Every structure is written in structure tokens, then in C-alpha cells.
Amino acid sequence: MSKRTLTTESGAPVADNQNSATAGVGGPLLIQDQQLLEKLARFNRERIPERVVHARGSAAYGYFEVTDDVTAYTSAKFLSEVGKKTETFLRFSTVADSLGGADAVRDPRGFALKFYTEDGNYDLVGNNTPVFFIKDPIKFPDFIHSQKRDPFTGKQEPDNVWDFWAHAPEATHQITWLMGDRGIPASYRHMNGYGSHTYQWTNAQGEAFFVKYHFKTNQGIRCLSAEQAAELVGKDANSHQTDLLQAIERGVNPSWTLYVQVMPAAEAADYRFNPFDLTKVWPHADYPLQRVGRLVLDRNPDNVFAEVEQSAFSPNNFVPGITASPDKMLQGRLFAYADAQRYRLGVNHTQLPVNAPKATKADNYGRDGVMALRNGSRHDKNYEPNSYQGPAETGIALGAPKAVSGYTGTHEAPAHTKDDDFFQAGELYRLMSEAEKQRLVANIAGGLSQVTLEDVIEKNLAHFHAADADYGKRVEEAVRALRDA
């Protein structure tokens, strides 16, 4: 079989790709060597800015199949009938470390899912935990700075991590998740995914419902202890990537069952917890899980850079029947996620194959910018409204409107009857077995005992005491024992 002809970027054939052009044998290089200069210049520009968070990731293509009728709650077309399948792309990730970080570390995992629907792409951006550390997006940059590498030492510092948490009592619930047994998943296949935020569904009759998404792994939950994780990182820093890639290549296609919790919109105001608080869950006894469908991953990307690194997700990519709720963290992310991708990939990143709609076609008046692939012809206008045949608005809202009232200002979220920062953390602790409690306490004490400021330690201990008396007592004793050793 004859090989294809190697060419320059402009398509000209390359005569010699092994030797640079020189001024005589053994002489200096010539600036006229197009192939040399083009290769070096392109090589210098191969990397794009990595994500500030969720930098280290793995992904796969698959499909979502509806198994249960949910048309009473949403008019979204991709959920409109049992048996309907929609192509998907799912990216897993760690949160705090850089692109070169290890997979088997104690860290939340991103669970970002793109549905290529007939009404455009729907992005559901979540984690492997149903809650998060903070409830207001204005604190997000500070939180991430405290968890990332210190500007002076160049590594994650317990002083920074626990100092922020000492001043963020609402983080106690998520800390209990992170430091517990599920803090280090054995693989991406063996963990759940959650939308985490609260979203709004609207049915064909215009009735509104608030929902939370739960993707339950069909492989079963499997996690690593701190010792097992440290050993695995030493053997294969890319362990989760390796596992996902090899499983799908073998035809062992991982799957998740999607359930939702559904709250009629009228019940939100008087619910015992603020239903839009990302640090809280809705107990299943109040709003049981209702099955929706099955997510299956069955195809690996052919090129990690093009399809995983350049993939872009934004929670503001909704489709008719699904919209945002008043969740403050979600509201902040509606802007921040898309803007991060405009910075990383350019304003036309939605035209890249992994991000472009597949079941429909994007048709709007966006023009120009770096790497524009869709600029129209002489017959296409770049403004709207117009008197020609350009795309026009539908006049149909994506979802039911939300009533608002009151004065503008920097308000705290309205308090509900059980809205404290510690109740649900205590509930989670009390659900754990004795062995799980012991591991949780050991994981917390291992980091907290390294903190320099005694005041920071005392503030964090107060949070655990407030969640549960036994929880606080055990953590305090473990921390003191390690500091006195």
C-alpha cells in the first residue's frame, strides 16, 4: 500500500522531513527552510490554556435511552418517548490538580454530559457528589485558590485548604463526603454522577417542576482507601483513564441509570431546606427517585486533544423544556463556564466537531473571530431582524417564567426551617458504619493536624462538633493525638 504524500500546512509536498536545509554540508541553517520553520512554530503553539479547574479529564461517546415516561414533567424532545436514543459525550475529571495530575487522588470528580439533541446541545455539568462546598458563586475563585497550588511553595497546602473551610461552615457537608469512603473512586466507571444543582423542567401544559439529577452507576460503587490510592498512583498515574479506555475497547461498556427527584414549583418556598442551596440534598423520603433512562458509553475518542481537551461544556446550553432554577451557584456558572471556553478555545469553539450540534444545525448571526468556520455567503445577512430569509426567533420560551419580587442588593439566600450548615453533614455521618466513621475521622485528622494556626483548627473542629457531638469529639481527639505525637 502506497503512503499518502506528506505536505506543508499550505498543501505543498515535503521533499525531506529528516534533514534541515543548511548553507553547505555542516553549515548553519537557512531561514528559507519552510518545513523546519513551520514545524517549530506550530510545535511552539500546540498547547492551549488548560482549564483552571477540571483540567485532568477523560471522556467517551455513548447514548442515552429513555426507559420511563417523564412527559408529565418536561416537554424536552429528547425525553419525549420511551425507547428514544440521543447521542452523548461524557467527560470525567478531577477538580483541583493540573492537566498532569494523577487520577487516583482525594478530590471531587467532574461528570459533564453533553446530549446532542434535535433541539441543539444540552449540557448537564455536575460532579460525583450531590452537594458542593459553597452556595454563592462570588466565593468560587477564593475557594479554588485555597485548594490549588500555593504561589510560594508550588503545592497544595493544608493551611490554605483548612483556613478557607474554617471560614466556610457551609462546606461541612461536602467535606464529610470528600473525606469519607467515596472521596477516591476506584475508577470513573464505579462512581455515581449528579447534576448537583437544581434545574427547572416545564411540561407541555406550562407547569413548572424543580428537579435534581442522579446517575447511578450500574457497575456498582467501588472506592479506594488512601493507602490503596497512593499505591495505584505510583503504578499508573493515569489509572482512571487507562481503566475507561480499556473497558470500552474490550466492549465492556459502562452504564448509568438516570433518576430524577421532582418537586412541584409551588412547594419550593415552604420546603424545610432551601431547595436551591448547592450545599444541601433533598432527602429521598421527601422526593423519591424516579427513573428516566439509561446512559451507555460505547466509543472512545480517536484523539484526546481534539475531543477531550477541546470539549467545552456550559450549563447555559439548555433546550426547550429545561431551564435554570434560582440556584445561585448555577446562576453564576451560566456565565463562567462558557466564558472560560471562550478564553481557552476562542469565540468559535462551538464550531469544533466535539462541541457542534449533531442532530441539528446551528444557525445564527454570529460572525468572524479567530478560526471562524461558519461565516455565511454573499446572500446571508449578519443582522436580525431582516427582510431576507435568515433565521428568525420562535417566540416560544424554553420554560415557564419565574416570579421575582423585592429590592436589588447583595442578599443572603432566604432561610428555611432546617437551613443550617451542619444538619445534613450530621445526618450523613450518622448513616455511616463504624468502620466508615473511623476512616472519615482519620482522613480529616491527617490534613487538619498539619495546619499551622491553632485558631483555624479550632474553627474547623467547631463545625464538626456542630454537625454531630460524636463526630466532633472523634475528630478533635484524632487531631490532638497527631499533633502531640
Salt bridges, closest charged atoms under 4 A:
GLU9 OE2 - ARG42 NH1 3.62
GLU46 OE1 - ARG47 NH1 3.87
GLU65 OE1 - ARG294 NH2 3.62
ASP68 OD1 - ARG291 NE 2.61
GLU87 OE2 - ARG299 NH2 3.54
ASP97 OD1 - ARG149 NH2 3.24
ASP103 OD1 - ARG56 NE 2.92
GLU118 OE2 - LYS84 NZ 2.44
ASP119 OD1 - LYS77 NZ 3.61
ASP123 OD1 - LYS114 NZ 3.03
ASP136 OD2 - LYS328 NZ 2.74
GLU157 OE2 - LYS155 NZ 3.23
ASP163 OD1 - HIS167 ND1 3.46
GLU170 OE2 - LYS139 NZ 2.78
ASP181 OD2 - ARG439 NH2 2.53
GLU231 OE2 - LYS235 NZ 3.21
ASP243 OD2 - ARG189 NE 2.63
ASP277 OD2 - LYS135 NZ 3.32
ASP277 OD2 - LYS280 NZ 3.00
ASP286 OD2 - ARG272 NH2 2.89
GLU309 OE1 - ARG51 NH1 3.95
GLU309 OE2 - ARG344 NH2 2.99
ASP327 OD2 - HIS197 ND1 2.93
ASP339 OD1 - ARG342 NH1 3.79
ASP421 OD1 - LYS135 NZ 3.30
GLU427 OE2 - ARG430 NH2 3.13
GLU434 OE2 - ARG474 NH1 2.85
GLU454 OE2 - ARG480 NH1 2.69
GLU454 OE1 - ARG483 NH2 3.40
ASP455 OD2 - LYS459 NZ 3.34
GLU458 OE2 - ARG480 NH2 2.31
ASP468 OD2 - ARG430 NH1 2.75
ASP470 OD2 - ARG474 NE 3.13
GLU476 OE1 - HIS465 NE2 2.74
GLU477 OE2 - LYS473 NZ 2.95
